[in-house]
Amino acid sequence: MSIMGKILVTGSLGQLGCELKELAGNDQNWIFTDALPGNETLQLDICDRQRVKELMEEHDVDLVINCAAYTNVDKAESDKELSTKINAEGPAVLARCVRESNAALIHISTDYVFDGKRKMGAYRENDTCRPQSVYGITKRQGELAIRRSRCRGVIIRTAWLYSSYGNNFVKTMVRLGSEKSEIGVVADQTGTPTYARDLAKAILTIAPHIGERRGEIYHYTNEGSCTWFDFAALIMLYCGLDCKVNPITTEEYPTVAHRPAYSLLNKSKIREEFGVETPWWSVSLKESLYKMGKLAPQHL
């Protein structure tokens, strides 16, 4: 599935990286890397400029897809140094190496760059960023570093990512639904779940058409909106789990880091410029659960 020369993926042991690897199949033009050693995965610290440069030269890389990120939102509050290193300094290194080699970069960012205050309509790419957590601040710093570098490439903000790979909200709900008779889930935070496989497909659509874009920002999530409560309730329904989901407030479920209460992202720009598809969130959820073998017979 070659789309444009040699493609290097960072953070390939995460949800999005695994989906990209599955879509790539046996194509030898893909080079998968991660900070941790893994099967058929090269070890790479994205902050090690010399190693990044050597790897890109060795494989004659045309495109870098940066899926590497420090994503433990609560832990980041007390681990600012590491969060900054991975989310801000790493993208700056990649951007510099990409520019020096005349390659291109696709960088994944987050809805956490916004303050999450309710507004008229969904957030657009040029809306003011006011991150309220260390995670959000460091991800925004990464965006700015890429834009300052003037390397060829795009930044894609996404939200509420889940997959059949890795640890995520969907898997947690399936586990809790199998263990408990009832649970409480926050019902006053609104956003859109994003199936990592859909995002991976969008990246493959975008990659050959980056052209001379330099740090241009786009939004990508699935279509529609819901609360975490809605999301959890539909997971239980689709899986046929007899677990009652009770709506609770953010105040009733305090966390270390601030989370956006409203983070709908407007996807019109990415659809218009690249023609990507944004499937409805509930449809993609069903597809993911089917892939995991968790979909109840009545919903097949």
LINSULMO-V519659 format. One record per backbone hydrogen bond with DSSP energy under -1.0 kcal/mol. NH is the residue of the N-H (numbers start at 1). CO is the residue of the C=O. If there is no record, write none. Layout:
NH&CO / NH&CO
This chain:
7&29 / 8&63 / 9&31 / 10&65 / 12&33 / 14&11 / 18&14 / 19&15 / 20&16 / 21&17 / 22&18 / 23&19 / 24&20 / 25&21 / 27&24 / 30&27 / 31&7 / 33&9 / 34&42 / 41&38 / 42&32 / 44&34 / 48&45 / 49&47 / 52&48 / 53&49 / 54&50 / 55&51 / 56&52 / 57&53 / 58&54 / 59&55 / 61&56 / 62&6 / 63&6 / 64&104 / 65&8 / 66&106 / 67&10 / 67&65 / 73&71 / 76&72 / 77&74 / 78&75 / 83&79 / 84&80 / 85&81 / 86&82 / 87&83 / 88&84 / 89&84 / 90&85 / 92&88 / 93&89 / 94&90 / 95&91 / 96&92 / 97&93 / 98&94 / 99&95 / 100&96 / 101&97 / 102&99 / 103&98 / 104&62 / 105&152 / 106&64 / 107&154 / 108&66 / 109&156 / 111&158 / 113&110 / 114&111 / 123&264 / 127&124 / 137&133 / 138&134 / 139&135 / 140&136 / 141&137 / 142&138 / 143&139 / 144&140 / 145&141 / 146&142 / 147&143 / 148&144 / 149&145 / 153&213 / 154&105 / 155&216 / 156&107 / 157&218 / 158&109 / 162&194 / 172&168 / 173&169 / 174&170 / 175&171 / 176&172 / 177&173 / 178&174 / 179&175 / 180&176 / 183&244 / 185&246 / 187&248 / 190&261 / 191&226 / 194&160 / 196&162 / 198&195 / 199&195 / 200&196 / 201&197 / 202&198 / 203&199 / 204&200 / 205&201 / 206&202 / 207&203 / 209&206 / 210&207 / 213&210 / 215&153 / 216&153 / 218&155 / 220&157 / 223&279 / 226&191 / 229&186 / 231&227 / 232&228 / 233&229 / 234&230 / 235&231 / 236&232 / 237&233 / 238&234 / 239&235 / 241&236 / 243&241 / 244&181 / 246&183 / 248&185 / 263&190 / 266&123 / 271&267 / 272&268 / 273&269 / 274&270 / 275&271 / 281&223 / 284&280 / 285&281 / 286&282 / 287&283 / 288&284 / 289&285 / 290&286 / 291&287 / 292&288 / 293&290 / 294&289 / 296&238 / 299&296 / 300&297
